[in-house]
Amino acid sequence: MITRIREVRRAKGLTLEDVGRRCNPPTTAQTIGRLETGTRTVSVNWLNRIADALGVTAADLVDLPGQESIAVAAVLGANGAHAAGQPHKFVTPAITGDMIGLRVAASIGDYRAGDEIWCTRILPVAYATALNRDVLFPRPGGRFLFGRLIGREGDRVHILPLTAGARQQVLTDPPWAAVATRLIRAL
């Protein structure tokens, strides 16, 4: 199996030691290095542990045949753009879990007209994981509320809309929410 562990780790700015410490249970930098280079076989268990440590899905770490990718020509930093030291690729984002989309028709907050926001649907038991994130909530009558989840008290959630000067809104017992996880923007 060809993996992209090294590419993802480097893109996140992590060292082998960082990833080893983040694994549950922790492991050594040498083990992570062997898994990256293929000198040690990557089992599904290892793939899941490393994916959790990197904050991605296991599918994001596997280089699948036919998967679209774009070669990275340069890296942009504080000192400007420079050639990538190692070959890197951007891989098409994977669709994971129960995802839904939100199309931005008019600029609002940090979002511009034409943006696509990919959201991962969560159930009420997971609302705490979405605090301080942009979230889409369903409302009665086929309406929705999109804004920053700023609090939860019992079955009520507090959402701060994205418009400047807007007042927080409170929804009671929404059946699900969708957390913004990817922003697709044409330049």
N, C-alpha and C positions, 0 to 999 in steps of 0.2 A: 504494500500500500504506500503510495506517495503522499506525504503529508506536507502541510504548509506551516508547521509549528514555528519554524525559525522566522519565516516572513511575518507571521502575525505577532510573534514576540517582539521582533525588532520594530515593527510598525507601532507597537504600544510603548516602545522605549524601555523595555524591561531586559534585565540581564538574566542569564541562566540561574543565578542564585535567587533572584527575585521570584522567578516562576517556581523554583523548587520550594521556597518558603511558603508560597501561596497554595501549593498543592495540599490536599487533605487526604491522608496525613502528609506532612512535609517530606520532601525527598532531597537528594543532592543535586548540585549543578551538573555533575558528571552524568547522572542518569538522564537528566533532561537533554543534555548534549548528545548522548548516545541515541535517544529517541528521535531527536531532530535530524541527525545524520543518517539514520537507518541502520546503525551498527547494532541496535537492539530493536527487536520487533515491537511495534506499537499495537498493543491489544486494545480492544474496545474500552476496557476499564481505564487504561492509561490515557486514551484519547479523551474520555470524559473528565478525568481528573485534571488534565492539562487545560482543556476547554474551560472548566470552571475557574481555574487559576488565572486564565487570561481574560475571563469575562466574555467569552464567545460561545457559540454552539460547537459541538463536535463536528458537525457538517462543515463549519467554516475552516476546519483544520485539515480537511481531506481534499486533495487535488483530484477531481473527478474528470474522466475523459469527456471531452466535449464542453467542459465548463469554460465560459467566456472569461478572458482576462486581458488586461491592458498593461504593457510594459511601462515601468516607472523610469522616466528619463532623468529627472532631477528631484532633489529634495529642497524644500523651501524652509529656511530657518531665519533666525534673527539677523544673520549676516548676509541674507539674500539667497538666491538659488545656486545650488552646486550639484555636480554630478553625483549620482548615487554610487557609493563605494562598492556595493554588492548588487547583483541583479535582483530587482524586486518586481512584483506584479500586483495590480489591483484585480481582485476577482469579483465578479458580479455578486451583489448581495444575495444571500440565501433567504428564501422565504421559510420562516420557521413558525411552528405553533399555529395559533389561530390569529392570523393577521388580517387587518382591514386597512383601507386607505382613506386619506383625507386630502382633497385637492384644495389649494388656496386660490380663491378667485380674486381677492383684493388684498393688498399688503396690510398686515396687522401684526403688531409686536415685532418679533424677530423674523417673521415669515414674509416672503415676497409673493406677489401674484405669480402663478405658474408653478410654485413649489408643490411637491408631493410629499406628504407626511405618511410614513408607514408606521402603523401602530400595532402593538401586540395586545390582544384582548386578555384581560384578567378578571377573576371573580372577586367578590367582596372580601373574601378572606385574605387576599393579597394586596389590598389597597394600601397598606402601610408601606409596601415596597415602592409605591409610586409617589410618595410625598416629595414635594418640591420638583415635580416633573410635570410636563405638559401632558394632559390627559383628555380624552374624549369620553363624555358620558351621554348615554341615551336619556331622552326626556319623553314624557307622554306626547302622544299625537304625532309621532314620527320626527320630532325635533331632537336636536343635540346641543350640548354645551361643551365647548373646548376652552381649556384654560389651565392654569397652574393649580395642582392639588396642594392646598396649604394646610389642611387639617381634617381630622376625622373624630367625631364624637358619637359613639354608639353606631346607630344606623344612618347618621347624617355625615355628609362630606362637604367641605368648604372649598370652593373653587374661586380663584382670582382670574377674571377674564383678562384677555391680552390687551384690550384697549386701554389707553392712558386714562387715568382718573376713574376707571370703572370700580364699582363696589363689589365686594365679594358676594358670591351667590351660594346658597345652601340647597343641596338636593337631599331628599330623604330616601333611603333605601334603593339606590340605583342597582339594577340587577347585574351589571357588568361595567367595566371601564376598559378603555384601550389606551395604553401608554405609548407616547411617541418614541419610537426607537431608531428611525432612520429618516433623514431629510434628503430628498432628491431635488437638486436645484440645477437648472440650466443657467449657464452664465451668458 
